[in-house]
Amino acid sequence: MSAPLELMGAPGSPYTRKMLALLRYRRIPYAMLWGGHQRPAPGYPEPKVKLLPTFYFPSSDGGKDAVVDSTPIARRLERDVAGRSALPNDPALAFLNDLIEDYADEWLTKAMFHFRWAHEDDIANAGPLLIFWSIPNAPRENAEAMATAISKRQIDRLYVVGSNAVTAKTIEDSYVRLLMILDDIIEARGFVFGDRPATADFALYGQLTQLAQVEPTSSALTRRTAPRVRAWVDRVEDLSGLAPQDADWLQRGEARAALAPLLAEVGRVYAPFLIANARAAQAGQDSFEAEIDGRPWAQPTFAYQVKCLAALRAGFAALAGPDQAAVRDSLADTGCGALFN
């Protein structure tokens, strides 16, 4: 790239951390603008949807285009910048990577939001951090008032991701299971798809920067359950020194055994959520109830996650017959097959 790629984000944004780690690994020059949309950088356009991170790609007229949504941006960078790919070169494995990345971005973030705002110690920790991450020179008295206000706003929004007294055990148990699964994966081969990271790893890492490093309750859970995972998060922050080879990717014949526990967790919690959410949207319902992991689940319908399921189904449909068969073999007995039936 002729100039560093500019982006705005905050340390408390798991998607910002996901993309920063990806840029470092792929050795894409970047210029980080720390902040948020409450205090936008002068001279930079606002995106249609104010999310973090916001990337500022050069536009054809010499200006800047404000672009959000980490997964499409990661795919754009794969097209635009050669070398050190974070996508498996086997189409079947690349699709499974898409599925696991989507799980991390859309389900694991429920755990991040839940742990940040469902426990008193976490609330007391998060409120001031959210202010100082974006406005480090905020006067103390102003920061305290802003922290109180943002904490209340976020706590009031817990219902949006489905976090409540009924669903708390489903969310927290799922997180603990994921830690144990990742511990085994890291011990066996270092990353989800072999000895080199894929975008799924960076998506998991992004959420874990908060769950394993920032939030007191989930950080303690991580230290007790999987110290290896806690250490992995520190290493994934900067993999620019890794020298990946094509042979480092998992082989198709290894996928079913290697990925079964992680895909079973996706099928256990995320697949039923996606299906129930899509059915509710199709029926024009503003909210839905479902059973996830044997317990009741209720939350508002999410239009974006309807698009996530549609994108996964379109990606599966686009696979050649042998690649579809390989994916179905890997998904057998995981619960994920229901997404594509």
Number of C-alpha atoms within 10 A of each C-alpha: 9 5 10 12 16 17 23 22 25 20 19 20 19 26 28 25 25 28 24 23 24 28 19 17 23 21 16 19 14 15 11 17 16 17 22 22 16 9 9 14 14 6 8 13 15 17 15 9 11 14 20 23 29 27 25 20 15 14 10 8 7 7 12 17 18 21 22 19 14 20 19 11 15 18 13 11 17 16 10 9 13 10 10 19 20 23 22 23 13 14 19 23 22 20 20 23 21 20 22 24 21 23 24 23 22 18 23 25 22 21 25 23 21 26 26 28 24 17 13 13 14 18 21 17 16 20 23 19 17 21 23 17 17 19 16 12 10 13 10 11 9 10 20 14 14 17 22 15 12 16 20 14 11 16 16 11 14 18 14 16 19 21 25 17 8 13 18 17 14 18 23 18 12 19 21 15 15 19 22 17 18 21 19 17 20 16 11 13 16 17 21 25 27 21 19 25 25 22 27 27 24 28 28 25 28 30 28 30 25 24 28 26 17 21 26 22 17 24 19 16 18 22 16 10 16 21 15 17 24 22 12 18 20 14 12 21 19 16 17 16 10 13 10 16 10 12 10 15 22 22 15 15 11 12 21 17 9 20 20 17 19 19 24 18 21 25 22 18 21 24 24 20 23 23 17 21 27 24 15 20 19 10 9 10 13 13 15 18 15 16 13 19 19 10 11 12 20 22 20 17 24 18 13 11 19 19 13 17 20 16 14 18 14 12 15 22 12 11 15 11 11 11 18 18 13 17 23 17 14 25 21 14 13 19 18 23 16 12 17 13 6
